[in-house]
Amino acid sequence: MVTEYYNVAMAGRECYHCKLWIEEGEFHDCWTTTEAALTADLSEELRDAWERVREAAVELGEQRIYASGSCIMFARQVCYFFVRPKRSYLELCVFLERAVKGPQVRRVEPKSKTKMANLLKITHRDQVEPPVTDWLREAYELLDRPRAAKTSRKAKTSRKPAK
C-alpha cells in the first residue's frame, strides 16, 4: 500500500491570542492597546498629570514608549518605569536599586536580586516634580552605571587559621 502525502499550503494563520483565522497578508491586531486608548477616559486633572509624566520622561533622553496590556511602558534596553492609568489616579511603577520614601509611595516590592518596584500614586500634575522626577531620572540612568563585579564564594568565606 502506497501512502501519498500532499503539501497543502496554508493561506493564513490562527491568532495566538484571540484564536481567529487571519488570512495571509491581512492586518490583524487583537491587542489594540495604545496610549490614546489607555488615557481616553482620564479626567482633565489626571490627563494633565499624565502629560507631565510623559513630558518628564521624554526630557530624560532616547527611549521607547509603548502601550502593553493596561500599562504604558517607558524603556531603554529594558523597562525602567511604567504607568498604569486608573479611574482616580495614575499608578507609577519605578524600578530602582533601592526603596524610596515619600508621600506618593504606596508600597515597595522586590522584583529581582537588584531591583525594587516602587509603586507611586499620582493624582495631580503638581506631584510630578522632585523627588518623583529625580526617581525617574535615577531609574533611567541605572543602565548607564557599571554593574558591580560578582564575588566568588571562595572570596566571601574566610578560612580559619590552622591550630
C-alpha positions in Angstrom: 0.0 0.0 0.0 1.4 3.4 -1.0 0.6 6.4 1.1 0.7 9.7 -0.7 1.4 13.0 1.2 0.3 16.2 -0.1 1.9 19.5 0.9 -1.1 21.8 1.4 -0.1 25.5 1.6 -1.9 27.3 4.4 -3.0 30.7 3.3 -3.2 32.2 6.7 -2.7 31.5 10.4 -4.6 31.3 13.7 -4.0 34.2 16.1 -2.4 33.0 19.3 -4.4 35.4 21.4 -7.9 35.6 20.0 -7.9 32.3 18.1 -9.3 33.9 14.9 -8.2 32.8 11.5 -6.2 35.5 9.8 -5.8 35.3 6.0 -2.3 35.8 4.6 -1.5 39.4 4.2 -4.4 40.6 6.2 -3.7 43.1 9.0 -4.6 41.8 12.5 -4.1 43.4 15.9 -6.3 41.9 18.5 -4.3 43.9 21.2 -5.3 47.3 20.1 -3.8 48.9 23.2 -2.5 52.3 22.6 -1.5 55.3 24.7 -4.6 57.1 23.5 -6.9 54.2 24.4 -5.5 53.8 27.9 -5.7 57.6 28.6 -9.0 58.3 26.8 -11.2 58.1 30.0 -8.9 60.1 32.3 -10.3 63.2 34.0 -8.9 66.5 32.9 -6.8 66.6 36.1 -5.4 63.1 35.6 -4.8 63.8 31.9 -2.7 66.9 32.9 -0.7 64.7 35.3 -0.3 62.0 32.6 1.0 64.6 30.1 3.5 65.9 32.7 4.8 62.4 33.5 5.3 61.7 29.8 6.9 65.1 29.2 9.3 64.4 32.2 10.2 61.0 30.8 10.8 62.3 27.2 13.2 65.0 28.7 15.4 62.2 30.0 16.5 61.2 26.5 16.1 58.5 23.9 13.8 55.7 24.8 10.9 53.6 23.6 7.4 54.4 24.9 4.7 51.9 24.1 1.4 50.5 25.4 1.2 47.0 26.7 -1.9 45.5 28.2 -3.1 48.0 30.8 0.2 49.9 31.1 2.3 52.5 29.2 5.9 51.3 29.3 9.0 53.5 29.2 12.1 51.6 28.2 15.7 51.9 27.1 17.0 48.4 26.8 14.6 47.3 29.5 11.6 49.0 31.1 12.7 51.4 33.7 9.2 52.6 34.7 5.6 52.2 33.6 2.3 54.0 34.2 -1.0 52.2 34.8 -3.9 54.6 34.4 -6.7 54.0 36.9 -10.0 55.8 37.3 -8.9 58.1 40.1 -5.1 58.1 39.9 -2.1 57.2 37.9 0.0 54.3 39.3 3.7 54.7 38.5 6.0 51.8 39.0 9.6 52.9 39.1 12.3 50.3 39.1 15.3 51.3 41.2 18.1 49.5 43.2 16.6 50.9 46.4 13.3 51.6 48.1 12.3 55.2 48.1 10.2 57.0 50.7 7.8 59.8 50.2 4.1 60.7 50.5 3.5 59.4 46.9 5.0 56.0 47.6 2.3 53.4 48.3 4.4 50.3 48.5 7.7 48.8 47.5 8.1 45.3 46.2 11.3 43.4 45.4 11.4 42.3 41.8 14.8 40.8 41.4 18.1 40.5 43.4 19.0 44.0 42.5 15.7 45.9 41.7 12.8 47.2 43.7 9.4 48.2 42.2 8.5 51.5 43.8 4.7 52.0 43.3 3.6 55.6 43.4 0.1 57.1 43.3 -0.2 60.3 41.3 -3.4 62.3 41.4 -2.3 65.7 40.2 0.2 67.4 37.8 1.9 69.2 40.7 3.0 65.8 42.1 5.2 65.2 39.1 8.1 67.3 40.3 11.1 66.4 42.5 11.5 63.9 44.1 9.3 62.0 41.6 11.2 63.3 38.6 14.5 62.6 40.4 13.5 59.0 40.8 12.5 58.7 37.1 16.0 60.1 36.2 17.7 57.7 38.6 15.8 54.7 37.0 16.6 56.0 33.5 20.3 56.3 34.3 20.5 52.9 36.1 21.6 51.2 32.8 24.5 53.6 32.4 26.1 52.5 35.7 28.6 49.6 35.6 27.4 46.6 37.4 29.3 45.5 40.5 31.5 42.6 39.8 30.2 39.3 41.3 32.4 38.0 44.1 33.1 34.3 44.1 32.1 32.1 47.1 35.7 31.5 47.9 36.4 35.1 48.3 33.5 35.5 50.7 34.4 32.7 53.0 37.2 33.2 55.4 39.5 30.4 56.4 40.1 29.5 60.0 43.8 29.6 60.9 45.4 26.2 61.5 45.9 25.2 65.1 
